[in-house]
Amino acid sequence: MKKLFLAVLILPTLSFAQSWPTSFSQAKSRAESEVYFDRLTTFYCGCDFVFDDTEDRDGDGNIKETMIYPQNCGYVPRKPITSSGKPNARASRIEWEHIMPASHFGGQLDQWQNHQNYEECETSSGKSIGGRQCAEKLVPWFKKAHDDMHNLTPAIGELNGDRSNYSFGEISGEKRNYGACDFEIDFDKDLAEPPDSVKGNIARVYLYMSQQHNEVELEPDVFQMMMFWDHHDPVDAWECERDKRIEASQGNSNPFVKNNCTH
């Protein structure tokens, strides 16, 4: 399938900077300290959070964990209690989510699907490190895309887990499972619908990933949906500021955002 590009925009050629994150761990750390340090709001639900629970709000003795305060956003966990009878920790912490799931641009790689066939991906005990980790280790372009800060966002851990690697789309009549948070998942169709307020943000990340990383392709129906979302949810002030901060840290901007910002 041929790669789809916007015909109406002339976009600059992007290149990787020397400051590109060298690992996913570093990308998350820099996103926290250099991008979201004063933007303590989850992406999909708009819930307040802190990176370090110094007040130990949950009384577990851990003051270094992220902690979500759902009072202002009306978030209600889909599963407040786990199958083991313990509180669902993922419902009260943030996790760094790939807006475009890693499997969407790397799941087809042989290193991902057949990782057990690669000696380089064996541990000292002879076990495989797993498909995603093997692809990170052996496929340079995938590692670059995987660690791209433009594709990272803080999300409630439970949503991150429930969304998994599902595609984004429109869900008709699906009930809300997360209280006032307008995030819907159809587990039968492996589909997730985010709030209207961030659909454009998501679209511009998908369009960017397809342009920046040559091996990342968008199916025609996905491309058309992202174009629609981009048009109906324009760039906002925080999106512009986020792009500027990532450019200062990582070395490149998202032109689908930057070209629509007032500087």
N, C-alpha and C positions, 0 to 999 in steps of 0.2 A: 504493500500500500504506500502510495506517495504521501509525503509529509504535507500537512496543510499549513499555509501561511496566510497572514492578513494581506490582502491586496491593496487595502486603502492606506496603509501606513508604511513609511520607509523607516525601518528601524536600524539602529547602529549595530555593527558587529560587536558582540560581547566576547570578552576573554577572561580567563581565570586570573585572579590577582595572586600575588605572593602571600597575601594574608588569608587565603582560603583556608577554612578549618581543616585540620589534618586528621580529625576523627569525629565521630558522631558525638562523643562525650564532650569534646572541645566546642563543637557547634552549639550544643545545649548550654554549656557554661557561658559562652560568649553571648548567646541570646539573652540569658538571664541578666548578665552584668552590663551589657552594652546596648541592649535594645529594649527590654521590658522592665528595666529596673524601677521605673516610675509609672508603669502601665500595668497595674496589678488587677487585671480584669480578664477572665477567661474568654476565649474567642467565640464560642458558639452561644453561650448562655449569659454572658455578661456578669458573672459572679465575681465578687471581690475575693482576693486570696493574698496570702503572704508567702514569700519564699522560705522564710524561717519562722516556725511557730514558737517564737521566744516566750510567748505567754503560756505555752503548753495548754491550749484551749481544750484539747481532748484528754488531758491528764495521763498520757502514756509515757511521760518522761522524756520524749524526743522533742527537742527544741530546734532541730535542724531540718525538719520535714516541711514540705509545703502544706498549707492548710487553706481550705476553701470555706468561706463564710457565705452560706446560701441565702441569708435573710433578705438581701436586697434583690435577688433574682428569682426567688421562688423555686429554686431547684429542689426536686424531691427524687431521691435515688430510686431507680427501677428495682434494685435489689439491695435494700438497706442491710440485710443480713445474708452472709454467705451460707453455702450448703453445710459448712462446719459449725454454724451457729455463732460466728463471730461477726462484728460490725464490718461492713464492706469498706475497707481502707481506701479503695480506689474511688469511692464516691466523695471522699473528703480531701483529696489531693490533686494537684495538677500533674499532668504528664505532657511531654513534648510530642505532639502529633505531627506526622507527615500529612500535610493537607492532600497532596497526591500520594497515595500509599506507595511504599517502596516496591511492593509486588507488581504495581501497575507498570513500572518501568524496568523492573529487573526479574520479575517472576518467570519470564520466558527464557532466561539465560540457562545454559547447560550447567554452569557452575552452581546455580540455584537448584535446578531440578534434579541434577545427578551429582550432588556434592560428594557423595560417598565414593565416587570414582576418581577424586583428585587427592593425590598423596599430600599436596601442599595444605589441604584442609583437614588433615588428621592431627589429632592431639597425640601427646606422647604415649597415651594408653591405646592408641589405634582407633579411637572413635572419631567420627566426623564432627566438625564444629557447627554444622547446619548450613542450609542453602543460602540464606541471606548473608550470613557471616562469610561464607566461602566466596560469594560474589563480591562482597566488599574487599576481600583480600586479593582476589585475582583479576578483577575487572576494573581498571582505573576510571573509566568514564562513569561506571555505576557508583563507585565510591564518591566521586565528585558530586553526582546528583543526590546521592543519599545524604551527604553532609551539607547540602545547600541550605543556608539559613533562611532564604526566601520561602522555603517550603515548610518551615517549622512554625508551630504556634502552640501556646499553652492551652490545654483543654482539660476538662474534668476527666480524671482517670477512667471512671466508669463509662463515659461516652467514648473515650478513646478505645476502650476494650470492646464495647458493644458495636461500634462502627467497624472495627476490625479493618479489613481491606475492602469493604464494600464500596461500590461506585456511588457517586452522588447522582441524584435525579429528583424527579417530582413524584410525590406519593399522594394519591388521592384518597381521602377519607381515613387515613391511618390515624389512630388515636395517639395522643401524647402520653409517653410513659415516664416523663421526667418533670412532672409538675408544670410550672409556668414556662419552662424552657421549651421553645418551639423547635425542637429537634426530633425528627421522626425516623424510625427505622422499620423497614419491612424485612424481617429476618427470613421470610420464605423466599424473597426475591433478591436477597443480598444487596439491598438498596437503602441509602440514607438520604434524607432531605434536611438540609440545614435551614436556619432562619433566613428570611428574605434579606435581612440587614447585612448578611455576610456573603450572600451568593456572588456578588460582584467581586469581592475580595478573593474568593475561591477561584473564580473564573480567571482572574488576572494572574494567579499563581499557576494555574494549569497552562495558560497560554505562554507564560514565561518559561515554564519547564520544557515545553515543547520546542521553544525557540533556542533556549540556552544550551540544552543538552541534545545534540543532534539525533541520538538514538531513541529519544522519547517521542512517541507518536500519539496523536489523538485520533480516535475513531471519528468518522464524519458526523455521527449523531452527537457525540460528546463535544466536538468542536462547535457545532451549531448551538447547543445548549449553553456552552460557556460564552459564546458571543452574545446570546440573548441575556444571560445573567449580567455580563459586563455592561451592557447597554442600560439595563433597568436598575442597576445598583451602582451608581457612579463612585469614583474615588472620593474618599473622605479625608479629613485633615490628619487623622491618626495614621491612615494608610500611607500618606505622603511622608510623615515623620518616621514611621517604621522603615520605609524604603531608604530614607536618607541615613538612618543609623546603620542599617545593614550594609549599605554601600561603604560607609566609613569603616566598618569592621571587616567585611569580606572582600570589598574592592570592586563590586559591581552593583548596578541598580537593576530594578525590574522596569523596563521601558514602558510596559503596559500600565504601570503606575506613574512613573516619573513624567512621562509625556503629557499627563493630565493634571499635574500639580502646578500650582502657582509658586514661583520661587522669587 
